[in-house]
């Protein structure tokens, strides 16, 4: 993956697209509740939504996550100055174990 001639891998799940955007995998939990579906993102506290269908919940989770990432990035860059060093880091995180709970 090239970015200005230097390699900046973020995680083993990241894909770099031609326009410079990144694709990152996150893990969600979706629970049927009172005829609706409630979902949240494990790695991003506060990213929670609901939908009338499973598909609608998934779509809204994706939208909510994108908004949270943009918001966190903008907030983090408020303190950016010419003295700051911006770079990417790589971390290795195990995939969560799928747990089965009694009904």
Beta strands, then each sheet from edge to edge (+ up, - down):
strand 1: 15-16
strand 2: 22-23
strand 3: 28-33
strand 4: 36-41
strand 5: 48-51
sheet 1: 1+ 2-
sheet 2: 3+ 4- 5+
end
